[in-house]
Amino acid sequence: MMKFALLFFVLMMIGQFSAIAQETQKKAKKPKYSAKLAKKVGADKNGMRQYVIAFLKTGPRDGDFNGEERVALFRGHFANMARLAAEGKLAVAGPFSDPDKKFRGLFILAVTTVEEARKLAKTDPVVKSGLMIVEYVPWFGSAALMLNNELHYKVQKESM
């Protein structure tokens, strides 16, 4: 009898929590759809779009560059990323914390084909130099990623 009472109590509590969760979801306001914003970010009817992820990996010439030459390549790398972001071609970029330094970082490029992504990556000094190589994977993701750069500059206190 005690087990039945405990089971009944647990089921009642689950039902109560479920009802509370459903009521909370009903009260939560869904943002209003904006056709203008959807068009700006290239969204389809589900809010998605095509990208290509470019995985930056350590290249065959990584050890060939030291000192000021390496610093200059990375300055150019950051400038190139800023240019691609301003052109609406780079949605997201960032380094990996890979202790083996096999995977160095990624670009999520707002293009539809690997060939387009390859052309963009070839403009990067670290790729041109062989310091890094790139692997490409087509990806379908939220078009809202296109708002990343606009928001990033609002939270970025200092530039690299």
RANOR-V429976 format. One record per residue. N is the residue number from 1. RES is the residue in three letters. SS is DSSP state (helix for helix, strand for strand, loop for the rest). PHI is phi as a letter, one per 40 degrees, with the letter a starting at -180 (none if undefined). OMEGA is omega in radians with two decimals (* if undefined). Layout:
# RANOR-V429976
{{N RES SS PHI OMEGA} {N RES SS PHI OMEGA}}
This chain:
# RANOR-V429976
{{1 MET loop none 3.14} {2 MET helix c 3.12} {3 LYS helix c 3.13} {4 PHE helix c 3.14} {5 ALA helix c 3.13} {6 LEU helix c 3.10} {7 LEU helix c 3.12} {8 PHE helix c 3.13} {9 PHE helix c -3.14} {10 VAL helix c 3.13} {11 LEU helix c 3.10} {12 MET helix c -3.14} {13 MET helix c 3.10} {14 ILE helix c 3.11} {15 GLY helix c 3.13} {16 GLN helix c 3.12} {17 PHE helix c 3.11} {18 SER helix c 3.13} {19 ALA helix c 3.12} {20 ILE helix c -3.14} {21 ALA helix c 3.13} {22 GLN helix c 3.13} {23 GLU helix c 3.11} {24 THR helix c 3.12} {25 GLN helix c 3.14} {26 LYS helix c -3.10} {27 LYS helix c -3.13} {28 ALA loop c -3.11} {29 LYS loop c 3.06} {30 LYS loop c 3.11} {31 PRO loop d -3.13} {32 LYS loop c 3.11} {33 TYR loop c 3.10} {34 SER loop b 3.11} {35 ALA helix c -3.13} {36 LYS helix c 3.13} {37 LEU helix c 3.11} {38 ALA helix d 3.12} {39 LYS helix c -3.12} {40 LYS helix d -3.08} {41 VAL helix c 3.09} {42 GLY loop g -3.08} {43 ALA loop c 2.96} {44 ASP loop c -3.07} {45 LYS loop c 3.12} {46 ASN loop c -3.14} {47 GLY loop g -3.07} {48 MET strand b 3.05} {49 ARG strand a 3.14} {50 GLN strand c 3.04} {51 TYR strand b 2.90} {52 VAL strand b 3.06} {53 ILE strand c 3.11} {54 ALA strand b 3.10} {55 PHE strand c 3.11} {56 LEU strand c -3.11} {57 LYS strand b 3.11} {58 THR strand d -3.10} {59 GLY loop c -3.08} {60 PRO loop c -3.10} {61 ARG loop b -3.10} {62 ASP helix d -3.11} {63 GLY helix c -3.09} {64 ASP helix c -3.03} {65 PHE loop b 3.13} {66 ASN loop b 3.03} {67 GLY helix f -3.05} {68 GLU helix c 3.13} {69 GLU helix c 3.11} {70 ARG helix c 3.11} {71 VAL helix d -3.13} {72 ALA helix c 3.11} {73 LEU helix c -3.13} {74 PHE helix c 3.01} {75 ARG helix d 3.10} {76 GLY helix c 3.09} {77 HIS helix d -3.14} {78 PHE helix c 3.10} {79 ALA helix c 3.12} {80 ASN helix c 3.11} {81 MET helix c 3.12} {82 ALA helix c 3.12} {83 ARG helix c -3.14} {84 LEU helix c 3.10} {85 ALA helix c 3.14} {86 ALA helix c 3.12} {87 GLU loop c -3.12} {88 GLY loop g -3.13} {89 LYS loop b -3.12} {90 LEU strand b -3.12} {91 ALA strand c -3.07} {92 VAL strand a 3.04} {93 ALA strand a 3.07} {94 GLY strand i -3.12} {95 PRO strand c 3.00} {96 PHE loop c 3.02} {97 SER loop b -3.11} {98 ASP loop c -3.09} {99 PRO loop c 3.11} {100 ASP loop c 3.13} {101 LYS loop f 3.03} {102 LYS loop c 3.09} {103 PHE strand c -3.05} {104 ARG strand b -3.13} {105 GLY strand i 3.11} {106 LEU strand a 2.95} {107 PHE strand b 2.89} {108 ILE strand b -3.03} {109 LEU strand c -3.11} {110 ALA loop c 3.11} {111 VAL loop b -3.07} {112 THR loop b -3.10} {113 THR loop b 3.07} {114 VAL helix c 3.14} {115 GLU helix c 3.09} {116 GLU helix c 3.14} {117 ALA helix c 3.13} {118 ARG helix c 3.12} {119 LYS helix c 3.13} {120 LEU helix c -3.11} {121 ALA helix c -3.14} {122 LYS loop c 3.08} {123 THR loop c -3.09} {124 ASP loop c -3.11} {125 PRO helix d -3.12} {126 VAL helix c 3.08} {127 VAL helix c 3.13} {128 LYS helix d -3.08} {129 SER loop c -3.06} {130 GLY loop g 3.08} {131 LEU loop c 3.06} {132 MET strand b 3.01} {133 ILE strand b -3.03} {134 VAL strand b 2.96} {135 GLU strand b -3.03} {136 TYR strand b 3.08} {137 VAL strand b 3.04} {138 PRO strand c -3.08} {139 TRP strand a 3.11} {140 PHE strand b -3.06} {141 GLY strand a -3.11} {142 SER strand c 3.10} {143 ALA helix c 3.12} {144 ALA helix c 3.06} {145 LEU helix d -3.13} {146 MET helix c 3.09} {147 LEU helix c -3.07} {148 ASN helix d -3.06} {149 ASN helix c 3.10} {150 GLU helix d -3.14} {151 LEU helix c -3.13} {152 HIS helix d -3.11} {153 TYR helix c 3.09} {154 LYS helix c 3.13} {155 VAL helix b -3.14} {156 GLN loop c 3.13} {157 LYS loop c -3.14} {158 GLU loop b 3.11} {159 SER loop c 3.13} {160 MET loop c *}}
